[in-house]
Amino acid sequence: MTSLTVNGRPLAFQMDPQTPLLWALRDGANLTGAKYACGEGFCGACNVLIDGEVRASCTLTLGEAEGLTVTTIEGLPADGSHPMQQGMLLEGAIQCGFCTPGIVMAGAALLSRNADPGEAEIREALTNLCPCGTYPRLVRAVQRAGRIARGVEAAPKTGPVPALKSV
């Protein structure tokens, strides 16, 4: 049995230790935010934070993650109050949404190290592939998230999204 902390909770997985962490998270813990795309750690769709650093969960085995702390997109505030979540929404940087969780996690890792990154540092940190091509908006989203994190820009009000009512 492999044990690790996922989104602040200790979890024990009864899976083969050679299982990619991505599949342990998706199939074993029902945390489906990290997506499978390239399977080689190149695209960033499966990015999670491992002990605070962004990592491709498809290239790390469950056994290699033993004892580590993993944060997935589901570990960020459900109300969308994390500055990176807010920056993505405010800058319209979300298109189809497939790559969004990995980008948010990469941006969150960057902002935890530097809440005022320059454009070059953002582009270096966000190596994610976005099929929709929102790269200029992604840079602006991280910059805006940094301003929110630093308190230079007021954070928008957050809360549950109201349900649509049928008429």
C-alpha positions as CSV (number, residue, x, y, z in Angstrom):
1,M,0.0,0.0,0.0
2,T,1.3,3.4,-1.0
3,S,0.6,6.4,1.3
4,L,0.8,10.1,0.4
5,T,-1.0,13.3,1.3
6,V,-3.3,14.5,-1.4
7,N,-5.0,17.9,-1.0
8,G,-4.3,17.9,2.7
9,R,-5.6,14.4,3.3
10,P,-3.6,11.3,4.0
11,L,-4.5,8.7,1.4
12,A,-3.4,5.1,1.0
13,F,-3.6,3.5,-2.4
14,Q,-4.0,-0.2,-2.9
15,M,-2.6,0.0,-6.4
16,D,0.6,-1.2,-8.1
17,P,3.4,1.2,-7.1
18,Q,4.4,1.4,-10.8
19,T,1.0,3.0,-11.6
20,P,1.5,6.5,-12.9
21,L,0.5,9.0,-10.3
22,L,-1.9,10.5,-12.8
23,W,-3.9,7.3,-12.9
24,A,-3.8,6.8,-9.2
25,L,-5.2,10.3,-8.7
26,R,-7.9,9.9,-11.4
27,D,-8.9,6.2,-10.8
28,G,-7.9,5.6,-7.2
29,A,-8.9,9.0,-5.7
30,N,-11.5,10.2,-8.2
31,L,-9.6,13.4,-8.7
32,T,-10.1,14.0,-12.4
33,G,-8.8,17.5,-12.8
34,A,-5.4,16.4,-14.1
35,K,-5.8,15.2,-17.6
36,Y,-4.0,12.6,-19.7
37,A,-2.7,14.0,-23.0
38,C,0.9,13.3,-24.2
39,G,1.9,10.8,-21.5
40,E,5.5,12.0,-21.5
41,G,5.3,15.1,-19.3
42,F,5.6,17.5,-22.2
43,C,2.2,19.1,-22.5
44,G,1.4,20.0,-18.8
45,A,-2.2,18.8,-18.9
46,C,-1.5,16.5,-15.9
47,N,0.4,19.1,-13.8
48,V,0.0,18.8,-10.1
49,L,2.1,20.3,-7.2
50,I,4.4,17.8,-5.6
51,D,5.7,19.3,-2.3
52,G,4.9,22.7,-3.8
53,E,6.7,22.2,-7.1
54,V,4.9,21.7,-10.4
55,R,5.3,18.2,-11.8
56,A,3.8,16.2,-14.6
57,S,1.8,13.4,-12.8
58,C,2.1,11.1,-15.8
59,T,5.8,10.7,-15.5
60,L,5.9,10.0,-11.7
61,T,4.9,6.6,-10.4
62,L,2.7,6.1,-7.3
63,G,5.7,4.4,-5.6
64,E,7.9,7.4,-6.3
65,A,5.3,9.7,-4.8
66,E,5.3,7.7,-1.5
67,G,5.3,10.0,1.5
68,L,5.1,13.2,-0.7
69,T,2.4,15.9,-0.6
70,V,0.4,16.3,-3.7
71,T,-1.9,19.2,-4.5
72,T,-4.3,18.8,-7.5
73,I,-6.6,21.5,-9.0
74,E,-9.3,20.1,-6.7
75,G,-7.1,21.1,-3.7
76,L,-7.5,24.8,-4.6
77,P,-10.4,26.7,-3.1
78,A,-13.7,25.4,-4.5
79,D,-15.1,29.0,-4.5
80,G,-12.4,30.1,-7.1
81,S,-10.7,32.4,-4.6
82,H,-7.1,31.4,-5.4
83,P,-5.5,34.3,-7.3
84,M,-4.6,32.1,-10.2
85,Q,-8.2,30.9,-10.6
86,Q,-9.3,34.5,-10.5
87,G,-6.7,35.7,-13.0
88,M,-7.6,33.0,-15.5
89,L,-11.3,34.0,-15.3
90,L,-10.8,37.7,-15.3
91,E,-8.5,37.6,-18.4
92,G,-10.7,35.2,-20.3
93,A,-7.8,32.8,-20.6
94,I,-10.0,29.7,-20.5
95,Q,-11.3,28.3,-23.8
96,C,-12.0,24.6,-24.0
97,G,-10.8,24.0,-20.5
98,F,-8.8,20.8,-21.1
99,C,-5.4,22.3,-20.3
100,T,-6.7,24.8,-17.7
101,P,-6.1,22.7,-14.6
102,G,-2.4,22.1,-15.5
103,I,-1.9,25.7,-16.4
104,V,-3.5,26.9,-13.1
105,M,-1.2,24.6,-11.1
106,A,1.9,25.8,-13.0
107,G,0.9,29.4,-12.4
108,A,0.2,28.7,-8.7
109,A,3.6,27.2,-8.3
110,L,5.2,30.2,-10.0
111,L,3.3,32.7,-7.9
112,S,4.2,30.8,-4.7
113,R,7.9,31.6,-5.5
114,N,7.4,35.0,-7.0
115,A,4.2,37.0,-6.8
116,D,5.5,39.6,-9.3
117,P,7.0,37.6,-12.2
118,G,7.9,39.2,-15.5
119,E,6.7,38.0,-18.8
120,A,9.8,36.0,-19.6
121,E,9.6,34.2,-16.2
122,I,5.9,33.4,-16.8
123,R,6.6,32.1,-20.3
124,E,9.4,29.9,-18.9
125,A,7.2,28.6,-16.1
126,L,4.1,27.9,-18.3
127,T,5.4,25.3,-20.6
128,N,1.9,23.9,-21.1
129,L,0.5,23.3,-24.5
130,C,-2.8,25.0,-25.1
131,P,-4.6,23.8,-28.2
132,C,-6.7,26.9,-28.2
133,G,-3.6,29.2,-28.3
134,T,-4.5,31.5,-25.4
135,Y,-0.8,32.2,-24.6
136,P,-1.0,36.1,-24.5
137,R,-4.0,35.8,-22.2
138,L,-2.2,33.3,-20.0
139,V,0.6,35.7,-19.4
140,R,-1.9,38.4,-18.5
141,A,-3.7,36.0,-16.2
142,V,-0.6,35.2,-14.2
143,Q,0.3,38.9,-14.0
144,R,-3.2,39.7,-12.8
145,A,-3.1,36.8,-10.4
146,G,0.2,38.2,-9.0
147,R,-1.4,41.7,-8.5
148,I,-4.3,40.0,-6.7
149,A,-1.9,38.0,-4.5
150,R,0.1,41.0,-3.7
151,G,-3.0,43.1,-2.8
152,V,-2.3,45.6,-5.6
153,E,-5.6,44.7,-7.2
154,A,-8.7,43.9,-5.3
155,A,-9.9,40.3,-5.5
156,P,-13.3,39.9,-7.0
157,K,-16.0,38.6,-4.8
158,T,-16.2,34.8,-5.0
159,G,-18.9,32.4,-4.1
160,P,-20.9,29.5,-5.5
161,V,-22.0,29.9,-9.0
162,P,-25.8,30.1,-9.0
163,A,-27.6,27.2,-10.6
164,L,-29.5,27.8,-13.8
165,K,-33.2,27.7,-13.4
166,S,-35.3,26.2,-16.1
167,V,-38.3,28.2,-17.3
